[in-house]
Every structure is written in structure tokens, then in C-alpha cells.
Amino acid sequence: MSTLSLESMRADIARMLHESPEDILDDDNLMDLGLDSMRLMKLAAQWREAGARLEFSDLAADATLAHWWAVATRGQAGAA
């Protein structure tokens, strides 16, 4: 994985929602904060380009940054 980190994912989400990264907490429901499925698909594609092994369905199952990071790192461990 190139530069994907928990904080880069947080920054990407914040940018998508026009929020400050510090306002995006690990356990916030990102759909409640305004993230929709189209934006989620865009983020998933962006993160796959960065080397993450994740799918839209994995992210949609639990729309929290903590879950998404767990999915991304699980994929990273599988690639190692």
C-alpha cells in the first residue's frame, strides 16, 4: 500500500464531506455525517488505487472509519 493510513483515510473522508479531519471520529457513522453511496464508491476506488484491498460492500456494511481501517489493514496483511 502506498500512502494509505488511518489519518489519510480520515482526511479523504473529511475532504469529501467538507469537514475538518479532527471532526471525523473513528466510530462516527459516516452516513449520518452526510456520506452517501456515490461518495463511498469514489473513496473505495481512490483507496484501491492507493493499494488497499477493499470492496464497497465491506465498507457499506459498517460505515465507520474504525471498521474501514480494519478492512484496509486486513487486506494489507493478506497482501504481505
MIKE-82767 format. One record per atom (N, C-alpha, C): residue number from 1; x, y, z; atom name. Coordinates in nm, 3 decimals, padded with zeros to 5 digits. Example, Ala and Ser with C-alpha at 12.3 -4.5 7.8 and 13.67 -1.06 7.14 Angstrom:
residues 2
@k=1; x=01.319; y=-00.569; z=00.780; a=N
@k=1; x=01.230; y=-00.450; z=00.780; a=CA
@k=1; x=01.320; y=-00.330; z=00.780; a=C
@k=2; x=01.285; y=-00.225; z=00.708; a=N
@k=2; x=01.367; y=-00.106; z=00.714; a=CA
@k=2; x=01.290; y=00.003; z=00.787; a=C
//
This chain:
residues 80
@k=1; x=00.084; y=-00.117; z=00.000; a=N
@k=1; x=00.000; y=00.000; z=00.000; a=CA
@k=1; x=00.089; y=00.123; z=00.000; a=C
@k=2; x=00.058; y=00.217; z=-00.082; a=N
@k=2; x=00.146; y=00.333; z=-00.092; a=CA
@k=2; x=00.136; y=00.422; z=00.031; a=C
@k=3; x=00.052; y=00.521; z=00.030; a=N
@k=3; x=00.048; y=00.617; z=00.141; a=CA
@k=3; x=-00.082; y=00.611; z=00.219; a=C
@k=4; x=-00.157; y=00.503; z=00.207; a=N
@k=4; x=-00.282; y=00.493; z=00.280; a=CA
@k=4; x=-00.256; y=00.468; z=00.428; a=C
@k=5; x=-00.315; y=00.552; z=00.511; a=N
@k=5; x=-00.305; y=00.538; z=00.656; a=CA
@k=5; x=-00.440; y=00.575; z=00.715; a=C
@k=6; x=-00.456; y=00.549; z=00.841; a=N
@k=6; x=-00.580; y=00.588; z=00.907; a=CA
@k=6; x=-00.603; y=00.738; z=00.892; a=C
@k=7; x=-00.498; y=00.815; z=00.910; a=N
@k=7; x=-00.513; y=00.961; z=00.902; a=CA
@k=7; x=-00.537; y=01.009; z=00.759; a=C
@k=8; x=-00.479; y=00.942; z=00.660; a=N
@k=8; x=-00.506; y=00.982; z=00.521; a=CA
@k=8; x=-00.649; y=00.947; z=00.483; a=C
@k=9; x=-00.699; y=00.833; z=00.534; a=N
@k=9; x=-00.839; y=00.798; z=00.509; a=CA
@k=9; x=-00.930; y=00.902; z=00.575; a=C
@k=10; x=-00.898; y=00.941; z=00.698; a=N
@k=10; x=-00.977; y=01.042; z=00.770; a=CA
@k=10; x=-00.979; y=01.173; z=00.690; a=C
@k=11; x=-00.862; y=01.212; z=00.638; a=N
@k=11; x=-00.853; y=01.336; z=00.561; a=CA
@k=11; x=-00.934; y=01.326; z=00.432; a=C
@k=12; x=-00.930; y=01.211; z=00.365; a=N
@k=12; x=-01.009; y=01.191; z=00.243; a=CA
@k=12; x=-01.158; y=01.203; z=00.270; a=C
@k=13; x=-01.202; y=01.142; z=00.379; a=N
@k=13; x=-01.344; y=01.147; z=00.417; a=CA
@k=13; x=-01.383; y=01.291; z=00.450; a=C
@k=14; x=-01.300; y=01.358; z=00.528; a=N
@k=14; x=-01.328; y=01.497; z=00.567; a=CA
@k=14; x=-01.338; y=01.587; z=00.444; a=C
@k=15; x=-01.247; y=01.568; z=00.350; a=N
@k=15; x=-01.250; y=01.646; z=00.227; a=CA
@k=15; x=-01.380; y=01.621; z=00.151; a=C
@k=16; x=-01.422; y=01.496; z=00.145; a=N
@k=16; x=-01.544; y=01.459; z=00.074; a=CA
@k=16; x=-01.667; y=01.522; z=00.141; a=C
@k=17; x=-01.663; y=01.534; z=00.274; a=N
@k=17; x=-01.776; y=01.588; z=00.349; a=CA
@k=17; x=-01.763; y=01.738; z=00.377; a=C
@k=18; x=-01.654; y=01.800; z=00.331; a=N
@k=18; x=-01.627; y=01.942; z=00.357; a=CA
@k=18; x=-01.623; y=01.970; z=00.506; a=C
@k=19; x=-01.552; y=01.882; z=00.578; a=N
@k=19; x=-01.535; y=01.894; z=00.723; a=CA
@k=19; x=-01.386; y=01.898; z=00.754; a=C
@k=20; x=-01.354; y=01.927; z=00.879; a=N
@k=20; x=-01.216; y=01.919; z=00.925; a=CA
@k=20; x=-01.187; y=01.776; z=00.966; a=C
@k=21; x=-01.068; y=01.725; z=00.937; a=N
@k=21; x=-01.035; y=01.587; z=00.976; a=CA
@k=21; x=-01.056; y=01.560; z=01.124; a=C
@k=22; x=-01.028; y=01.657; z=01.210; a=N
@k=22; x=-01.046; y=01.634; z=01.353; a=CA
@k=22; x=-01.193; y=01.617; z=01.393; a=C
@k=23; x=-01.284; y=01.653; z=01.304; a=N
@k=23; x=-01.427; y=01.635; z=01.331; a=CA
@k=23; x=-01.476; y=01.496; z=01.294; a=C
@k=24; x=-01.392; y=01.415; z=01.229; a=N
@k=24; x=-01.429; y=01.279; z=01.188; a=CA
@k=24; x=-01.368; y=01.183; z=01.290; a=C
@k=25; x=-01.453; y=01.129; z=01.378; a=N
@k=25; x=-01.406; y=01.037; z=01.480; a=CA
@k=25; x=-01.411; y=00.894; z=01.428; a=C
@k=26; x=-01.330; y=00.809; z=01.487; a=N
@k=26; x=-01.319; y=00.670; z=01.439; a=CA
@k=26; x=-01.452; y=00.596; z=01.437; a=C
@k=27; x=-01.538; y=00.623; z=01.535; a=N
@k=27; x=-01.663; y=00.547; z=01.547; a=CA
@k=27; x=-01.786; y=00.624; z=01.502; a=C
@k=28; x=-01.767; y=00.740; z=01.438; a=N
@k=28; x=-01.881; y=00.814; z=01.383; a=CA
@k=28; x=-01.944; y=00.734; z=01.270; a=C
@k=29; x=-02.077; y=00.734; z=01.263; a=N
@k=29; x=-02.145; y=00.677; z=01.147; a=CA
@k=29; x=-02.133; y=00.779; z=01.035; a=C
@k=30; x=-02.054; y=00.745; z=00.934; a=N
@k=30; x=-02.023; y=00.841; z=00.829; a=CA
@k=30; x=-02.143; y=00.872; z=00.741; a=C
@k=31; x=-02.238; y=00.781; z=00.733; a=N
@k=31; x=-02.361; y=00.808; z=00.658; a=CA
@k=31; x=-02.442; y=00.915; z=00.731; a=C
@k=32; x=-02.441; y=00.910; z=00.864; a=N
@k=32; x=-02.511; y=01.013; z=00.942; a=CA
@k=32; x=-02.445; y=01.150; z=00.925; a=C
@k=33; x=-02.317; y=01.151; z=00.893; a=N
@k=33; x=-02.245; y=01.277; z=00.872; a=CA
@k=33; x=-02.263; y=01.331; z=00.731; a=C
@k=34; x=-02.331; y=01.254; z=00.644; a=N
@k=34; x=-02.359; y=01.305; z=00.510; a=CA
@k=34; x=-02.295; y=01.229; z=00.396; a=C
@k=35; x=-02.218; y=01.125; z=00.426; a=N
@k=35; x=-02.158; y=01.046; z=00.320; a=CA
@k=35; x=-02.267; y=00.962; z=00.254; a=C
@k=36; x=-02.271; y=00.962; z=00.122; a=N
@k=36; x=-02.370; y=00.881; z=00.052; a=CA
@k=36; x=-02.298; y=00.771; z=-00.027; a=C
@k=37; x=-02.376; y=00.682; z=-00.087; a=N
@k=37; x=-02.316; y=00.566; z=-00.154; a=CA
@k=37; x=-02.228; y=00.606; z=-00.273; a=C
@k=38; x=-02.264; y=00.712; z=-00.343; a=N
@k=38; x=-02.180; y=00.755; z=-00.456; a=CA
@k=38; x=-02.043; y=00.803; z=-00.408; a=C
@k=39; x=-02.041; y=00.879; z=-00.302; a=N
@k=39; x=-01.914; y=00.926; z=-00.246; a=CA
@k=39; x=-01.834; y=00.809; z=-00.190; a=C
@k=40; x=-01.904; y=00.714; z=-00.129; a=N
@k=40; x=-01.836; y=00.595; z=-00.076; a=CA
@k=40; x=-01.771; y=00.516; z=-00.189; a=C
@k=41; x=-01.840; y=00.501; z=-00.300; a=N
@k=41; x=-01.780; y=00.431; z=-00.414; a=CA
@k=41; x=-01.656; y=00.503; z=-00.465; a=C
@k=42; x=-01.662; y=00.635; z=-00.467; a=N
@k=42; x=-01.547; y=00.714; z=-00.511; a=CA
@k=42; x=-01.429; y=00.695; z=-00.415; a=C
@k=43; x=-01.455; y=00.699; z=-00.285; a=N
@k=43; x=-01.348; y=00.677; z=-00.187; a=CA
@k=43; x=-01.289; y=00.537; z=-00.200; a=C
@k=44; x=-01.375; y=00.437; z=-00.215; a=N
@k=44; x=-01.327; y=00.299; z=-00.229; a=CA
@k=44; x=-01.236; y=00.286; z=-00.351; a=C
@k=45; x=-01.275; y=00.346; z=-00.461; a=N
@k=45; x=-01.193; y=00.341; z=-00.583; a=CA
@k=45; x=-01.060; y=00.411; z=-00.560; a=C
@k=46; x=-01.063; y=00.524; z=-00.495; a=N
@k=46; x=-00.941; y=00.601; z=-00.466; a=CA
@k=46; x=-00.847; y=00.518; z=-00.380; a=C
@k=47; x=-00.900; y=00.453; z=-00.278; a=N
@k=47; x=-00.817; y=00.375; z=-00.187; a=CA
@k=47; x=-00.765; y=00.248; z=-00.253; a=C
@k=48; x=-00.844; y=00.190; z=-00.343; a=N
@k=48; x=-00.795; y=00.074; z=-00.419; a=CA
@k=48; x=-00.677; y=00.116; z=-00.507; a=C
@k=49; x=-00.686; y=00.234; z=-00.567; a=N
@k=49; x=-00.575; y=00.285; z=-00.648; a=CA
@k=49; x=-00.450; y=00.305; z=-00.564; a=C
@k=50; x=-00.469; y=00.333; z=-00.435; a=N
@k=50; x=-00.356; y=00.350; z=-00.343; a=CA
@k=50; x=-00.304; y=00.215; z=-00.293; a=C
@k=51; x=-00.371; y=00.106; z=-00.334; a=N
@k=51; x=-00.322; y=-00.026; z=-00.299; a=CA
@k=51; x=-00.404; y=-00.103; z=-00.198; a=C
@k=52; x=-00.512; y=-00.042; z=-00.146; a=N
@k=52; x=-00.595; y=-00.112; z=-00.047; a=CA
@k=52; x=-00.678; y=-00.220; z=-00.116; a=C
@k=53; x=-00.691; y=-00.332; z=-00.047; a=N
@k=53; x=-00.775; y=-00.440; z=-00.098; a=CA
@k=53; x=-00.906; y=-00.436; z=-00.021; a=C
@k=54; x=-01.002; y=-00.360; z=-00.073; a=N
@k=54; x=-01.131; y=-00.346; z=-00.008; a=CA
@k=54; x=-01.239; y=-00.333; z=-00.113; a=C
@k=55; x=-01.360; y=-00.366; z=-00.073; a=N
@k=55; x=-01.475; y=-00.361; z=-00.161; a=CA
@k=55; x=-01.581; y=-00.270; z=-00.102; a=C
@k=56; x=-01.660; y=-00.213; z=-00.190; a=N
@k=56; x=-01.769; y=-00.126; z=-00.148; a=CA
@k=56; x=-01.857; y=-00.196; z=-00.045; a=C
@k=57; x=-01.891; y=-00.322; z=-00.069; a=N
@k=57; x=-01.982; y=-00.394; z=00.022; a=CA
@k=57; x=-01.923; y=-00.406; z=00.162; a=C
@k=58; x=-01.790; y=-00.424; z=00.172; a=N
@k=58; x=-01.725; y=-00.431; z=00.303; a=CA
@k=58; x=-01.739; y=-00.299; z=00.377; a=C
@k=59; x=-01.726; y=-00.189; z=00.303; a=N
@k=59; x=-01.734; y=-00.057; z=00.365; a=CA
@k=59; x=-01.877; y=-00.021; z=00.401; a=C
@k=60; x=-01.971; y=-00.058; z=00.313; a=N
@k=60; x=-02.112; y=-00.025; z=00.337; a=CA
@k=60; x=-02.168; y=-00.102; z=00.456; a=C
@k=61; x=-02.109; y=-00.216; z=00.489; a=N
@k=61; x=-02.159; y=-00.299; z=00.599; a=CA
@k=61; x=-02.151; y=-00.228; z=00.733; a=C
@k=62; x=-02.051; y=-00.141; z=00.750; a=N
@k=62; x=-02.031; y=-00.069; z=00.877; a=CA
@k=62; x=-01.961; y=00.061; z=00.841; a=C
@k=63; x=-02.038; y=00.169; z=00.835; a=N
@k=63; x=-01.986; y=00.297; z=00.785; a=CA
@k=63; x=-01.916; y=00.377; z=00.894; a=C
@k=64; x=-01.809; y=00.319; z=00.950; a=N
@k=64; x=-01.726; y=00.392; z=01.046; a=CA
@k=64; x=-01.581; y=00.384; z=00.999; a=C
@k=65; x=-01.506; y=00.484; z=01.030; a=N
@k=65; x=-01.365; y=00.486; z=00.993; a=CA
@k=65; x=-01.290; y=00.371; z=01.058; a=C
@k=66; x=-01.324; y=00.340; z=01.183; a=N
@k=66; x=-01.258; y=00.229; z=01.252; a=CA
@k=66; x=-01.276; y=00.098; z=01.175; a=C
@k=67; x=-01.398; y=00.071; z=01.129; a=N
@k=67; x=-01.423; y=-00.052; z=01.052; a=CA
@k=67; x=-01.349; y=-00.047; z=00.919; a=C
@k=68; x=-01.353; y=00.066; z=00.851; a=N
@k=68; x=-01.288; y=00.078; z=00.720; a=CA
@k=68; x=-01.138; y=00.057; z=00.733; a=C
@k=69; x=-01.078; y=00.110; z=00.838; a=N
@k=69; x=-00.935; y=00.091; z=00.859; a=CA
@k=69; x=-00.904; y=-00.055; z=00.885; a=C
@k=70; x=-00.990; y=-00.122; z=00.963; a=N
@k=70; x=-00.972; y=-00.265; z=00.989; a=CA
@k=70; x=-00.979; y=-00.344; z=00.858; a=C
@k=71; x=-01.072; y=-00.310; z=00.771; a=N
@k=71; x=-01.083; y=-00.377; z=00.642; a=CA
@k=71; x=-00.957; y=-00.351; z=00.559; a=C
@k=72; x=-00.913; y=-00.227; z=00.556; a=N
@k=72; x=-00.795; y=-00.192; z=00.476; a=CA
@k=72; x=-00.669; y=-00.263; z=00.526; a=C
@k=73; x=-00.653; y=-00.269; z=00.657; a=N
@k=73; x=-00.533; y=-00.333; z=00.712; a=CA
@k=73; x=-00.540; y=-00.485; z=00.700; a=C
@k=74; x=-00.659; y=-00.540; z=00.705; a=N
@k=74; x=-00.675; y=-00.684; z=00.683; a=CA
@k=74; x=-00.633; y=-00.718; z=00.541; a=C
@k=75; x=-00.672; y=-00.635; z=00.444; a=N
@k=75; x=-00.631; y=-00.655; z=00.306; a=CA
@k=75; x=-00.481; y=-00.638; z=00.288; a=C
@k=76; x=-00.423; y=-00.545; z=00.362; a=N
@k=76; x=-00.279; y=-00.521; z=00.355; a=CA
@k=76; x=-00.204; y=-00.641; z=00.410; a=C
@k=77; x=-00.252; y=-00.699; z=00.518; a=N
@k=77; x=-00.187; y=-00.815; z=00.576; a=CA
@k=77; x=-00.193; y=-00.933; z=00.481; a=C
@k=78; x=-00.305; y=-00.945; z=00.409; a=N
@k=78; x=-00.320; y=-01.053; z=00.314; a=CA
@k=78; x=-00.228; y=-01.038; z=00.194; a=C
@k=79; x=-00.188; y=-00.915; z=00.166; a=N
@k=79; x=-00.101; y=-00.889; z=00.050; a=CA
@k=79; x=00.047; y=-00.908; z=00.086; a=C
@k=80; x=00.077; y=-00.912; z=00.214; a=N
@k=80; x=00.217; y=-00.921; z=00.257; a=CA
@k=80; x=00.273; y=-01.060; z=00.240; a=C
//
